[in-house]
Amino acid sequence: MISFSSLPDEIIVNCLARVSKSQYLSLSTVSKSFHTLLSSPEIYAARSQVGATEPRLYLRSHRWYNLTSLGNSDNDDDGIISEIKITRELSLVPVRLRLLSSCGRLREASFLAVGSDIYQFGGINKKKGKRSRSVRMLDCRSHMQRRAPKMRVAREGAKACVLDGNIYVMGGGCRKNKESWGEVFDVKTQTWNKELLPSPSASGEEDEFDCNFEVLVLGEKIYVITEHNKYVFDPKEGRWLMLDMGFVDLKRIVKIGTVWCVVDNLLFLEFCDDSLRWYDMSSGKWLMVEGLTDLLYTKVECHYRMVQLVNYGGKLVIVWVVLPDFVYKQLIPEERIWFAVIRLEKHLTSSGLVIWGEIEQLNYLVHGSCNPLTCLTVSL
């Protein structure tokens, strides 16, 4: 009988690419050849080709951490929350970066996940105290970090989004020069467009563009929301338009401390009453995500603070920190970071579209040295 390991590498790679990545650690102990194949670029190319990529959550505070798979376990928690079955405590693994070039320490940088890579744009140089043009790229398959081509404008606290293979980096530069407000990076060619992206307010309306803004992608367009105005950018037309009508009450996402994200072309937001809501563009209203009463009750009964909402491969991950407190008459002695994985369903009723959320998993990790300021999903 021919053993599996005696097959050609290309056949083995094709087979292993269809196995969940959570099993790779065990498989890599089978043989040296398996270990080499499972960490090779070929395995990731094959996973992408057969559509077997999986989401993986990366967290950042002072460094990057890789959250182990949000998988179920047969072990129940200590019964603090009885309404929802809680799976085991998660593991947070520090990422050991392999640097291809020296990188200075920066703060106020911007981060964006694109496929299996995490990009870092600009920031403030801690030693010099000046804005930076630097761009770094972390390959989450190999944990190799390298420098990418620099931006044309030094930026801090910029906003970034991706659309049709292009990364749009906006704001965080010189407020006096509206013509250099944004710039566009082609992911495939790894080059910056020669033409800069002007400010949405460069056309001369009375309101000066507010530095406090949010950027989101809906459909094939980019929307910029400020406290006073709403703008839309169509890459095909290459120009900004101010929206005089529609998108009512969307300025909520600009408020300090608000967490939101886009999943399946829908905008989700944690509302002021601790509920999760989605934005109905047809009515201009924030509507409740149904089916999450138990989760809402869980959060309200705790002394907590929100961290982020994250698009987790088409599902929604809610991240919040529970502070030491008495919860359901039981003492929580340490901070815990909670992760709720929500599967979303759309139901068209006679009264309109209804969004239902089902809690697939609820996990936590004990708060240690990690205070997750950034949570991103990569595809591996």
N, C-alpha and C positions, 0 to 999 in steps of 0.2 A: 504494500500500500504506500502510495506517495504521500509524504507528510506535507502539511501546509507550508512549512518554512522552506521546502525545496522548490516551490513554485517561483517563477520569475518575479522580480521586485515589483514590476508594473501591475501584475495581477494582485499581489499582496496589498499594495497600496490602494488599489481600487476597492478591495474588500474591507480593509481597515478604515477607509474613509467613511464607510457607512455605519461604523460603530460610534456610539456616543463618546464624546471627548472625556467624559467623567470616568471612562474605563481605561483610558490610555496609561495611567500610572501603573495599573496592574499588568496590562499587556506589555509594557516596556520591560518588565522583569523576566519575560519569557526567554528572550535571547538578546544578544548584542545587536543583531541585525534589526530586530523589532524596535529596540530602543532608538537606533539611528533613523529608521524610517518614520517613526512617530514624531520625531522632532525636526523632520526635513521639510523644506518648502514644497516638495512634491505632494506630501499628504494634505497640506492646506489647499493646494491648487485642486487636488482631486475632490476634497470636501466641497469646495465651492462649485466645482463642475457638476457634481451629482446632487447639489442642493441639500447638503447635510450639515451646513454650518449651524452653530448654536450660539445664542447670546451669552455673554459673560460680563459680569459687573465689576468695574474697577472703581475704587474709591481713592480719593487723595486728600490728605491734610498737609503734613510737612513732607510726605513722600507718597508713592503709589502703593496701593494694596490690591491684591486679587482676592475677590470673594469666592470661596468654594461654591460649587453648583448649588443653586437653590433647590435641593432635592428633598423629597419626603423621607421620613424615618418612622419606624414602628414605635419609637420611644416618645411617650408623651412628656410634656413639660410638667412643672410642679403644680399645675392646676390653678394658676393665678387668673387665667381667663378661661372660663368654663364654656362660653358660648362657641368658641372657635377652637378646633383642634390645633395645637401648636406643635410644630416639629422640633427637632433637636437644635441645639445651639450651633451656629455656623462657625466656620473657621476663617480667620482673616490672615492671609499670607502676604508678608511684605515682598514687594517685587524687587529683585536684585537686577538693577539695570546694568546692561553692558554698553558702555559709552564708546562710540566711535570717534568722538572729539570732546575736548574739554568744554564744559558748559558752566557759565557763571550763575550765581544764585539770583533769581528774580522773584519779585512779588507782584501782585496785581496782574498776573498773566491771564490769558484766556485759553480755554481748552475746548476741543471739539473732536468727537469720535467719528471716524470715517472708515467703514468696513472694519478691518482688523487693526487699524492704526489710530493713535491719539495724537493730535496736533496741539502744540502750545505756541501761542502767538504773543510776542512782545512782553511787556511788563516793565517794572522798575528795577534797575540794577541796584542791589543793596549797598554796594560800595560807593558807586558814583552818584546815586540818586537821580539818574536820568532815565527817560523812556528808552526802550530798546526796540530795534527792528528785527530781532532774532526770531527764528522759527525753528522749533524742534519737533521731531517726529518719533514717537515711540511705537515700534512694531511689537504688538502684544503677542505675536506668535513666538518670537525669539527673545523678547524683552530687550531688544537692541534699540538704543536711542542714538539718533544722529541729528546733525544740523540739516535743515532744509534751506532753500534759497531765502534770503532776507526779504522782508517787506520793504516797500519803497518809502514808507512813512513809519516813524517810531510811534508806538502806541502802548497805552496802559488801560486795562479794564475794557477792552474792546468787546464787541459782540460778534459772534461768528455763526454761520449756518452753511449748509451744503445743499446744492440743487443742481441736478444734471451733471454731476462730475466736477462742479466748480465750487470752491469755498469762497464765501463772501465774508470779508472781515471789515467791520464798520465801527466808526467812532474811536474814541480813546486817543486821538491825535491832537493836532493843533486846531482849536476851535475857530481861529481867525480865518483859516483857509478852507472854505467849504468845498472847494474843488478836489481836495485830497481826503475827503471824509471816509471813503472806503476804497477797497481794492479787491481784485478777484484772482484766485489761485487755481490753476488747472491741475487737478490731482494726477491725471494720467501723464502729462508732460513735465510735471513738477516745475512749472514756470508761472510767474506773475504776469498778468496782462499789462501791456504798456499803458493803456488808458486807465486812469483812476476813476473811481466811482464818486460822483458829486453828492453833496448832501441833499436830502429830499427837499429842503427848503431853499435850495440855491436859486430857484426860479423867482424869488423875491416877494413871497407873501409876507404879511406884517409880522406874524409870529416867528421869532428866531427859533431855530431848531433846538429843542431841549436836550441836554446831555443825558438826562435820565430817560432811557428808552428801552424797549424790548424788540427783538427780532424773531419772527416765526415764519415758517414755510407752510403754506396751504396750497395744495394743488401744484401748479407750475409757476407760482408767483411768491414773491417775498414781501412780507408786510412788516412795516416799522410802526410801532405804537408809542406815542408819547402821552403825556398828561393832557395835552391840548389838541393834538391832531393825529390823524391816521394816514399812512402813506402806503402805496403799493408799487412794486417794481416788477415789470415784466421783462425778463432777460431777452426775449425776442425783440421787443421794441427798444430796449436799452435806455429807458427813461422812467423817472418817478412821476407818480400822479398822487394828488391829495384826494382822499375820499371824503366827500361832503356828506354822503348818506350811507347808511348801513353800518354794521359793526358797532352798534350801540353798546355802551357799558363795557367796552373792551379795555378801557384804561385801567381796570382793576389789576391787570397783570403787571402794571408798572409800579404798583405800591411796594414799598420796602418790606421785605420779609415774605412776600407772596411767592408761592411755589406753583409752577405750572409746567405742562409739556404737551406736545402734540403726538397723538397715536392714531394711526389709520386716518389721517386727515381731519381729526377732531381735536379740539383744544380742551384740555382738562385743567381744573384749578381747584385748590383747596379753598373753600369759601370761609367767610368770617364766622359762620356758625359751626365750623369744623367738619362740614359735609364735603363730599367730593362732587363737583358739578362739571358739566360739559357745556360748551357754548353752541347754541343753535343759531347759525347765521341767518336762517330764514326769518326768525322772529326777533333776533337781537337780544335773546334772553339766556341766562345761565340756568340750566335745568339739572335736577338731581340725578345722579347715577343711582339707579334702583338696585336693591338687593344687598346693600352694604350697611344695614342698620347695626348688625353685631360689631362690625369693625368701628363704626362711629362711636358706639357705646364704649368700646374698649379704650379708644383714645381719650374720650371726654373724662373717663373715670381716672385717668392718669395725669400726673404732672409731667407734661411733655412739651417738646418743641419740634416743629416740622423741619426737615432737612431738604428733601427733594421729591419730586415726582419724576420718574424715569421711564422712557420708552424701552421696554425690555423685549425686543424682537416681536413687536406687535401686541404684547401684553403691557400692563401698567404695573410698575413697582412703586409702592409708596414707602418712603423712608422717613422714620421719625425717631427721636431720641426720648426715651422715658427716663426721667430723673429720679434719684433715690426718693422713695415716698412709700406710703401705705396704699396698696392697691388691693381691693377686695379683701381688706383686713389682714393682708399679708405684707410684710416689710420687704421692699426691694432695696437691698443694701448698696447696689452699685448701678451706675448708668448702663442702660442697654440700648443698643441701636436695633430697631425693629424693621423688618422687611416684609411687606405684604405683596404677594404676587396676585394680580387681579386679571382674570380673563374677561374680556369685554365682548358683549353681544349686542347687535343692533336688531331691534324689533320695530317693524312698521305697523302702527295701529291706526285706527280711524281718526285719532286725535293728533297723529304725527309720529315722528321718530322717537323711540324710547331706547335708552342705553341701559343695559343691565350689566352689573359686575358680579363675578363669582370669585370668591376667595379660594385660590388654588393652594396656596402655601402661606404659612405665617412663621417666620423664623426670626431669631434674634442672635446678636452677639454681644458679649459683655464689653462695655465701653472701656477700652484701655487707653493706649496712647493715640488712638485714631479719632479725630473729630472730623467726620467727613464733610468737607466744604464742597467737594466736587464728586458727583457720582455719574459715571458714563458707562454706556453699554457698547461693547465691541462685538464683532461677529467672528467666531473662530471655528 
